[in-house]
Structure formats: C-alpha cells, structure tokens
Amino acid sequence: MVDDAPRPSLPESRWTVRLGDQSATAFLARELAPIMQPGDLVTFSGDLGAGKTTFVRALVRELAGDPELEVPSPTFTLMQSYATPRFTVVHADLYRIGGADELAELGWEEASEDSLVLVEWPERAGFLLTTERLDIALSLDLAAGDEARVAVLTGLGAWAGRIGRASATHELLAHSGWIHAHREHLQGDASTRAYERLTLGDQTAILMIAPRRPDGPPVRMGKPYSAIAKLAESVHPFVAMADGLRREGFSAPEILASDLDAGLLLIEDLGAGTVTDEHGPIPERYAEAAGVLAALHGRELPAVLPVEHDGEYALPPYDLDAYLIEAELILDWYVPHILGAEVSGSVRSAFVHLWRAALAPLIEASNTWTLRDYHSPNLIWLPERQGLARVGLLDFQDAVMGHPAYDCVSLMQDARVDVSEELELRLLGHYARSRKAADPSFDMGDFAMAYAVLGAQRATKILGIFARLDRRDGKPQYLKHLPRIERYIRRDLSHPVLSDLKNWYETNLPSLFAADDSAPPA
C-alpha cells in the first residue's frame, strides 16, 4: 500500500534557467545527468508542449550513453524502464491514474527501488509531492520567442544542496568557457568527493565536487573525528597544496577555475598514466615517486600557504592526538566487524599507552609536508615530462606538517597493490641515498626506526578504515586488501623498537599472525 500520510515540510532551494529553444532544454537535461543517483525522484510539471518530453528524452539518452535511443512517452504503458550503465531509469506518466492507490497495482514500489524515477503528472499521486525530490517546472516564455521556455528547478530535502551545487557548477563552467563540454562521471575514491572528466574538442579537464564537510558528532575533547585527525573540511587545502607543489616544481594539477565556497574546482587533467600494471608496481616508476619524496623532504617548506583570492592556509601538525585516534580505528571497526571480537577498556588503554610511547619521539621531527595519501591511485605517470615532473600528484588535501617517513610508507607499503619486501628495500635505499647526497647529516638508522613505527601505525589505521568502508559505507570491495595490510603490519612490528607493541598485537589480535607471509595476497 502506498503511504500518503502527511509529512513534515522539507528544506528546499530553487534555480531558474531560461531556455531559448528545445536544444537548450535538452542541454540542461544533459547537464544534470551526472548528479543523478539511484533512488532519486525527479518530478515534472508544466503544460502540454512545455518541454517535459524533450527534457526526459535527453536525460535518458545521456544516462544511457546512446543519443539515438528510442524514448517514447509512457502515456499508455504508464511506466517504462531503461537499463543504463549506472542504474535503472524508470519513466512514469501518471496522467491516466485515478490516485495513489493504483500505483501499487502497477508494481510501483518494486520498479522504483534503487532506480532513478522520472515522473510526469506527479500530482496524481499526492504522496510524491511530499517526498524528497527534484521538481522541474517547465513553462512557455512567449515574450522571449515561440520556442523559449523557463525551467524552475526546486530541490527538496537532500536535493536542496545538490541543486544549489548544480547551479554553482553551471555558473563556474559558463564563466570558465567549459559550459559546452561533454561531462563523464568518473569512479570515485574512498572519500565523499565526486569527479567528472570534461571534454571540449581536444581538451580535457577534471571537475572536482567536494562541498564543505559538515562536522560529525564530538568524539573526544568536544571535537569531531575529522578535526582531531586533521582532515580537510573544504577545498581550500587542496588549492593551497596544489599551488605550493607546483611552485616547488612538482606536477600537481593546475587550478583552472574555482568556486571555493561551493566546493567546486576545475583542475588540469593529468591523464590516466599509472605507476602500476597488471603485474603490480612498475619498479622504475615507483623509484621516480620515491625520488619525488626525497627531493621534497630535502627542502625547507613553509607551514603556511597562500590560497589565491582567499587568504592563507596553515597546514595542521600531525600530532599525537591525530596519530592515536587513527590507530584506534582498528579497535572500533576491524576488531568487532572483521574479527567478531571486542576489546575491554583496559586493553584499549594499554594499546593507546604503547602507541603514545612509540610515536612521541617522532613528533619533534615532523617538519615537512606529509601528503598522507601518496600511493598508486594518486600517482599519475606523465612520460611527456622530464625528471621528477613525470610523477603527477593527486589527493593531497589532507596534507599536514609531519614526519618524512610517513609518505615513504604510503608508497612503499602500497595499500592497494602488493609491494614485495625486496622492492620495498630497494626503494628505501634509493630514497636514503638521495637524502644523504643532499644532506650528509641524514641518519638512515633513525629514519628506518621511524619508518617501522609509522608503517605499523598506518597499517593499523587502514585496517580500521577498510573495515569501516565495508560496514558503514557499503563498500565491501576494500576488504580484498586486508590480507596485504595485515602482511605489512607483521613486517613493521618485527622492528625491535616495536617489541612491546608486537606483544600487544600477538596477545590481543593473534589471528593477525596466523597467516603465511611466504605468498603475497591474491
């Protein structure tokens, strides 16, 4: 039975667009296609001839990737479904139904589940008008011409923020000359950011959509996790770091246009070249990436960076509180959800105490840019450039002032591809020789100790993050990496400086040490 009970009013935002002709109507539909998601409801209103069919046809064709797809009006069939690469689209015309109760007979709930649902004449089923949705009202604009229309897009509920970003994106692309680019949704990463590749003639660019992250609930000292772990909450750090890295001669993407308040960046497309192949790491490219770190860590780097047209950004310190709350993710997510166990308060307290003792000596040496996600998915191979500029850099908005060993661990114990112990040692040797050549005071013994400590900390954190991505965020694909991370952590805990921590892990997480390290994870 369809629920038509009264519901509370929803937040809303509105965007008015003037359309000169049918091609402009179709263009607006294609422009909105990238922000459509499974489970969305889009309702259409307007007189006959106002352009509803034109809009729906263009939207379905764009989502299907087929500009010639037949998209008939469902006036007589009432509902028509289309399988598209991203999700199913259901187009419904409710003009001929008598009321909401008839929808159940049509199989409405089954058809609309996890689909994008486009509905004409939604007022025939009143409950749809009290649901989170995007409403598109089309009307004639005869004063502007026979084919002119006005579209009023009203986002209700969660759509309110999305339609606001769509309006801001439209303005950004229009002012930067990219409004007529083809927009292709790109597979996202583990974050909440979204990306599109824009193609305009023979030029490409990347649209990064990263609205300001709201604070989560306080978890410690009255602060949310993101504040304690020093995670970026806006695009300002990305802009500051991208400009800063390019000033140092490294290949971070150029910022082509931005709306910092809306969290929108149009950035240089560094391409799809990778530092891995079907066999895993490409050693020569990983060596170049290690060389980038050696060059970066050998410089005096500022802790405060300018943000063009918007003041300055101070890189936060990678302090003990940040390291510790990250490490505790293993207790919060990996232990209960992967191992099916719990830890007592005293066991947690011992864990934190041991990690505090291991990490404290490294804080004073935390004096360089730590990008924090310096691993294969964020490294782009640029063969047309020279020297270290051949390594393109992405995903550095969470950068902090930290210890140089941390990013070495990110690269040399890559979370997503297996790095053999032999290759890891070769990369460490290459990095150390480069540092020593530039600074004779560089101490490899101290660095190796820090590398083991931060490697164990990072692996501990990632076990928790990947378990959280599965359990909380519905991304089970990250679980396949757990055996690799477990292998790394066993490698790191073998360092003598971590003997006490190794005892804790062996006592409380014995399953970590039950695996065979002789073969890499599948």
N, C-alpha and C positions, 0 to 999 in steps of 0.2 A: 504494500500500500504506500502511495506517495504521501510524504509528510508535508502538509500545508499549514502547519501551526504557525502563529505569528513568531517572528524572530526579532532580536534587537537590531537597531539601526547599525550600519556598518560605516567605517571611515571611507571617504571617497576623495578622488582627485579627478580633475577634468582637463581635457586637452582638445582644443578646437582647431580643425585643419580645414582650410579652404582648398577645394579641388577643382581645377579648371575644366577637366573633362574625364571621360571614362578611363583613360590611360593613367591619370593621376590617382583615381580611385584604386586601380589595380596596383599602382606603385606603392601606395600606402599599405595595402594588404601585404605585399611582399616585404615591406619594411618591418612590419610587425611579426612576421613569421618566426624570426629567430627567438623571440621571447615567449612563444607559446610552449606550454608544457603539458604532459599527460595529466588528466584530471581537471584541466581548465574548462571553464564555461564561458562562452562568448555569445552574447545575445545581440540581435539586430532589430532595429525598429526603423520605421520610415515608410512613406507612401510608396505605392507601386511606381516603378520607374526611378526610384531614388538612388538605386545602385547597389542594393543588397546582394543581388545575384552576381554582379560584376566583382564585388569585393570577395565573396565567398569563393568563387571560382578561382580567382587569382591566388587567394591564400592556400587553397587545397593544392593547386598546381605547384606552388612554391615549396610547400612541405613535402610533396611527393617527388619533387625534382623532375617533373615532367610538364613542360609548358603546353603540351598538346593534349593532356589528359581530359577525357570527357567528364564533365561535372554537371550533370543535369539537375534541374530543380526537383526536390523530393516532394512536390506538392501532392502527388497521388500515392507515392510509396511511404510518405511521411518521414522515413529515416533512410539515409544512405551512408554506408561506411566505406572508408578508404584506408588501406594499409600503406603507411608511409615509413621511411627508414627510421624515424624517431619514435613514432607512436601511431595508434589508430586515430583517425579523424571521423567523427560522426556528424553528419549534417542533417538537421531535423527542421521540417517545416510544419508547424503546429496549427496552421490556419484552419484545417478541417477537423480538429478535435474539439469535443464539446467541453472538456475540462480536464483537470489534473488526473482524475481517476482513470481516464482512458490510457494514460501513459503506461500504467502497469501492464495492460493487455498488450502493449507494443513491445514489451521487454525492455523498457527504458533503463532500469537500473543495471541490467546485465550489459547493455550496449554502451552505456556511458561510463562504466567503471574503467579507470585508468586510461581514458581516451580524452582527446580534445573534442569538446562538444560545441558545435556551432548551431544556434537556434534562431530561426526566424519566427515571428509572432509569439514571443515568449509569454505575453500576457494571457495567452490561452491556458497556460499552466501557471497560475499566480505564484506558486511557491518559488519558481525560478527567479522572480523579481526580488526576493528577499535573501538570495544566496550570494556568496562571494562570486564576483564575475566581472568581466569587461563588457560594458554595454556600448554598442556603436549605433548612434542615431544618425541616419543619413537624411538629408533634406535637399530639395531643389534650391538653387540660388539664381533665380531667373534674372535678377538685376545684374549679375556678372556674366550672363550668357546662357544660351539654351542648354548646354551640357554641363554647366557649372553646378557643383554640389558643395554642401558643407557637412563635414563629419564632426560630430561631438562624441569624443571617446571618454567615457566615465568609468574609472576603475573603482570598484567597491571591495572592501576588505583588503586582503593581501594584494589585490590588483591595484590598489591605490598607489603604493610605492612603485610598482612596476610600470604603470602608465606614466608616472612622473619621470621615471628614468627614460622611458621611450621618447617622451617629449624632449628631454635634455639631450638624448643621443641624436635625435633629428636635428636639433639646433647645432650640435657640435659638428656633425658631418656636413651640414649645409655650409657652415662658416669656414670649414677647412677644405671644401671642394671635393668631398668624398660622398656626397649625398646619393649619387647615382651608382655607387659601387655595388657589385654583387656581394652579398653577405652570406658567409658559410659558417654555421655553428661548428666549433671545434670541441673535441673531447676535453673536458675539464680535468683538473688535478684533484688532489685530496682536499682542497680548500672549497670555500663557497664562491670563489670568483668564477666568472664566465668569460669566454673568449670567442671572438669571431674573426675569421680571415676575410678581409675586404679586397676585392679585385676590381680594378678600374683600368681597363685597357691592359697594358703590360706591367702595371704597377700593383703591388700588394701592400697591405698594412694589417696590423692586428688591433682590433678593438678590445680593450680590457675593461670589463664591467665589474667594479669592485666597490659597491656602496659602503658607506661607513658602517663598521660593525658595531651593533649595539652592545653595551656592557651586559655580560651574563650575571648570574647571581653571585653575591660575595661568597668566596670560599675560604678566605683566610685574611686576617687583619682588615676585614671590611672591604677587601678588593676582589674583583673577579679574576678568574684564572688568566685571562688574556693580559691583564695589567701586571700580574706577578711574573708571568712567563715572558713579558716584553714582546708581545705580538702586536703587529701594526693594526691600527683600527681605521685607517684611511689610506688613500693613495699617495699622500704627501711623502712618506718614507721611500716609496718606490721612485718617485720623481727625483728626490734628493740623491738617492744612491745611484740611479741611472746616470744622472749628470755628473756625479762625483767620479764614478768609474770611468766614464768617457774622458773626463779631464785627466785622469791618470794614464790614459792611452789604452784602456781595455774596451772590449767590444760589448758594451751594454747597449740596448736599443735606444735610438733617439726618440724623444718625445715629440711627436708631430703636432699634436693638439691635445687639449685637456679641459675638463670641467672638474676641478678638484672637489668642489662641494658635492657634486653628483656622483663622484667616484668613477669617472669615465676618463680613460686615456686612449688616445690613438697613437700607437707606437710603431716603430720600424719593425718590419717583418724580417727576422734574421734567417728565415728559411727552415728547412726540415733536415738539415745535415746532422748526423748523430755521432756520438763518440763510441757507439756500440754497433755490433752487427748480430747476425743470428747465432754467432758463437759466444757472444758476451762482449766484454770490454775490448776495444781496439787499443793495444798497448801504447802505440805511438801517440795516439790522441789523448789517452789518459796521462801520458808523460807531459804533453803540452799543457794539459789542465793543471798538473802538479807544478809546472813551471810558472803558470799564472799566479798560483798561490805564493810561491817563493818570491816572485817579483813584488807582489802586493804586500806581503808581510815584511819585506825588507825596507819599506818606506815609512816615513813619518806621515801619518794620516790624521786629518782633523776629526774631532768628535762632533763638530757642529758643521752642518752643510746648508747652503742656501737652497730655498725652494723658489723657483722663478715666479715672480709676481705674488709670492705669498709668504714672505718672511724666511725663517730658518727652521731647520730640523736638527735636534740634538739626538744623536744615537744613544740609546739607553745602555747602561752597563749590563753585561751578562754576569749577574751577581749570584751569590749563593742561593738566595730565595728562588731565583728563576731555575737554576740547575736542579734544585731539590724538588720543586713542585713538578717538574718534568719527569724526574726519576720516579716519583710516586705514582705516575700513571700506570706503571706495571702492577702496583698493588690494587689500584682502583678498577682496572679493566682486564688486564691479561690474566691475573691470578684468578679472579672469580669467574670470568666468562670463557676463558680458554682452558684453564686447569680445573675449574669447578671447585675451587677452594676459597677459603677466607683467611685473612691474617689477623691476629689479635692486636690490640693496642700496644702491647709490649714488644711484639715482633716488629710492628711498624716503627716504633720509637727507636729500636736498635738499628733498623735499616737507615733511618734518617741520620742518626748519630754517626754511623760508619761513613755514609756518603759525605756528610759535612766535614769530617776529618780528612777524607781523601781529596775533596775539592778545594778546601780552604787555601792550600799553598799555591793554587793556580790563579787565584783571583788577582793577585798583585801583578802578575804577568799578562793580564788581559788588557792589551793596549793596542789592538789592531781591529780592522773591520772584519767581523765574522759574519759571513753571508747566511749561514745556518742551513741552507738547502743546496749546497754545492755538490750535486751528484748528477748522474747521467741524464735524467729527464730535463734538467735545466741547463745543460751544456749543449750548444749548437756548434757544429763543425762548419767553419767558413773557409773553404780551401782557396778562395779567391783573394783572401787577405794574407798579410805577411806576419811571420813570427808568432808571438803570443796573441796577436789580434785574431788569429784563426779560431780561437775559442770564444764563442758567443755566450754571454751570461744572461740568465733569466732568474726570476723568483728570488729577489733579494730584499723584499720589503720588510722582512723581519730581522734585518741586519742589526747587530749590536756591537759594542766595543767588547771584544772577548779575546780568548787565547788563540794563537795561530794554529794550534794543533786541532781545533775543533773542525775546521773546514777540510783539513787533511783527512780526518776520519771520515767525513761525509763522502769524500771522493774515493778513498782507498778501501773503505768498507761500505761500498755502494749498497744501499738497501734494496735495490730492485734488480741488480744483476750480480752474479757471483764473482767476486774478486779472489783469485787464488792467493794463498799465502806467499807464493813466490812472486807474483806480480805486485802484491802489496809491499813487500820488502824492496823490490826494485824501485817502485815509485817513491817510497820513503827515502831511499838512498839518493835518488835524483833530486828530490826536494832539499835534503840536507846538504848535498854538495853545492847546490845553487845558493842556499843561505850562507854557507860557510865561505864561499868565494866572495860574497858581498860583505860579510861581516865575520871576521876571524873569531870574534867572541861567541859566536853561536855554539851552544853546547848541545850536542846530539843526545847525550845521556839524559839531561833534563827534559829535552823535547820528547824522547821516547817514553819517559815516565808519564808526561802529560798526555801523550797520545793514547796510552793504555787507559788512563783514568777517564779521559773524555770519550774514548771509544766505548768503554763499558757504560758510561752514563748515557751516551746517545743510543746504544743498542737497547738499554733498559727502557728509555723513553719510547723508542719506536715500537717495541713490543706492546706497550700500552696504547700507543696511538693507533696501530693497525687493528688491535682488538676493539678499540672504540669505534673505528670506522666501520667495522663489521656490525657491532651490536647496536650502536646508537644511530649511525648514519646510513645503515643498509647498504654497505659497500663491501661485500664478502670477498671481492677479488684481492684485497690486500692480505688475506690470510695465507695465500700461497707463498708469501715472502717470509713468513715466520721462521721456518727452518733455517733460512740463511742468516737471519738476525740472531737466532739462538747460537748458531755456529760462531758468529763474530764475537758474541759476548763471552763464550767459553775461551776464545783466543785471547781476548783482552784481560780476562780475570786471571790468566796464568802469570801476569807480571807480578813480581814479588811485592811491589808496593800495595797491591790489592789483595793480599793474602787474607786479611780479616774479612773483607767483603766477599771473597770467594767462599769462605767458610759459611757466611750467612746464606749465600745462594745455594750452596750444597745442602745445607740443613733444611732450608725452608722451601726451596724450589728444586728438589732433587731430579725432577723429570728433565730439567734443562741439561743435565749431564748424562742422561741415559742414551743420547743419540750418538751415532758413529760419525766422527769427523773425517773419516777417510774418503768419503764420497761427497761431492757437492750436492746441494738440494736440487730436486728436479725442477 
